[in-house]
Amino acid sequence: MDYAKTVIYMADDDADDRYFMRQSLQEVYPWVTVVEAQDGSELLTLLDTWSQQPAPQPVHLILLDVNMPKVNGLEALRAIKANPLLRHIPAVMLSTSVEPAQMATAYQNGASMCLEKPHTYAHLNQISRSVSGFL
């Protein structure tokens, strides 16, 4: 694998959460490029633009906050998994509350993993390490 071309798309409506997640990912994987969206709608637009490129660089992982305005994480996940150009990309759902029913719905809709949003930077680094199998 060409680590210099590892790309993660991330959607979260909280700018601080995006910042700290990007910092953690780039601390654990210095070569990774993180493309950020502030909600599911913006993420789907970014992925649509990506998929229309003549030779798009592979996307290795999508991180989705479950609770976002406009298009929430579950709605974005459904749209991603319904698109033949995107459905192969692993998607990890992040939520402040890991409700069993919500997580079951995420898995039924194609989530690769569901994780509780971290409360400390050390826990954030654990989350970053836990996605290593997708990179």
C-alpha positions in Angstrom: 0.0 0.0 0.0 1.1 3.5 -0.8 0.7 5.1 2.7 1.4 8.6 1.2 -2.0 8.3 -0.5 -4.1 7.1 2.5 -7.3 9.2 2.5 -10.0 9.4 5.2 -13.3 11.3 4.7 -14.8 12.5 8.0 -18.2 14.1 8.7 -19.0 15.8 12.0 -21.0 18.9 12.8 -18.8 19.8 15.7 -15.7 21.7 14.5 -13.7 20.8 17.7 -14.5 17.1 17.3 -13.3 17.2 13.7 -10.1 19.1 14.7 -9.2 16.7 17.5 -10.0 13.6 15.4 -7.9 14.9 12.6 -5.0 15.7 15.0 -5.2 12.2 16.5 -5.4 10.5 13.2 -2.4 12.4 11.9 -0.5 11.8 15.1 -1.1 8.0 14.8 -0.8 8.0 10.9 1.3 10.9 9.9 0.9 10.1 6.2 -2.9 10.2 6.2 -5.0 12.9 4.4 -8.2 13.8 6.2 -11.0 15.4 4.1 -13.6 17.1 6.4 -17.3 17.8 6.0 -19.5 19.6 8.5 -22.5 17.4 7.9 -23.7 14.4 5.9 -25.0 16.5 3.1 -21.5 18.1 2.6 -19.9 14.7 2.8 -22.1 13.3 0.1 -21.3 16.3 -2.1 -17.6 15.8 -1.6 -17.9 12.0 -2.3 -19.9 12.7 -5.4 -17.3 15.1 -6.7 -14.6 12.6 -5.8 -16.4 9.8 -7.7 -16.7 11.9 -10.9 -12.9 12.4 -11.2 -11.3 10.5 -14.1 -8.9 8.5 -11.8 -9.9 9.3 -8.2 -7.4 8.6 -5.5 -8.8 5.7 -3.3 -10.7 6.6 -0.2 -9.8 4.2 2.5 -12.3 5.1 5.3 -15.3 7.2 6.0 -15.9 8.4 9.6 -19.5 9.5 10.3 -20.9 11.2 13.3 -24.4 9.7 13.9 -26.1 12.9 15.0 -25.7 15.8 12.5 -28.1 18.3 11.0 -29.4 18.2 7.4 -28.3 14.7 6.6 -27.4 12.6 9.7 -24.8 9.9 9.8 -27.2 7.0 9.3 -28.8 8.8 6.3 -25.4 9.4 4.8 -24.4 5.8 5.4 -27.5 4.6 3.5 -26.7 6.8 0.6 -23.0 5.7 0.6 -23.9 2.0 0.7 -26.5 2.5 -2.1 -24.0 4.0 -4.4 -22.0 1.3 -6.4 -19.0 3.6 -6.6 -18.9 4.1 -2.8 -20.3 1.0 -1.2 -16.9 -0.7 -0.9 -15.5 2.0 1.3 -15.5 1.0 5.0 -17.6 3.4 7.2 -17.2 3.8 10.9 -20.0 5.4 12.9 -19.2 7.6 15.9 -21.7 8.6 18.5 -21.8 10.3 21.9 -24.3 7.7 23.1 -24.0 4.1 21.9 -27.6 3.1 21.9 -27.9 -0.6 21.0 -30.9 -0.1 18.6 -29.1 2.8 16.9 -25.9 0.7 16.5 -27.9 -2.3 15.2 -29.4 0.0 12.6 -26.0 1.2 11.6 -24.7 -2.3 11.2 -27.8 -3.3 9.2 -27.1 -0.4 6.9 -23.5 -1.4 6.2 -21.4 0.2 9.0 -18.1 -1.5 9.4 -17.7 -0.5 13.0 -19.6 1.6 15.6 -17.7 3.4 18.3 -18.5 5.8 21.1 -17.0 9.2 20.7 -14.0 9.6 23.0 -14.1 11.8 26.1 -10.3 12.2 26.4 -7.4 12.7 24.0 -6.0 9.3 25.1 -9.3 7.6 24.2 -9.3 9.5 20.9 -5.9 8.0 20.1 -7.3 4.5 20.9 -10.2 5.2 18.5 -7.6 6.2 15.8 -5.6 3.0 16.4 -8.8 0.9 16.2 -9.4 1.9 12.6 -5.9 0.7 11.5 -7.4 -2.4 9.8 -9.2 -0.2 7.3 -6.1 1.8 6.2 
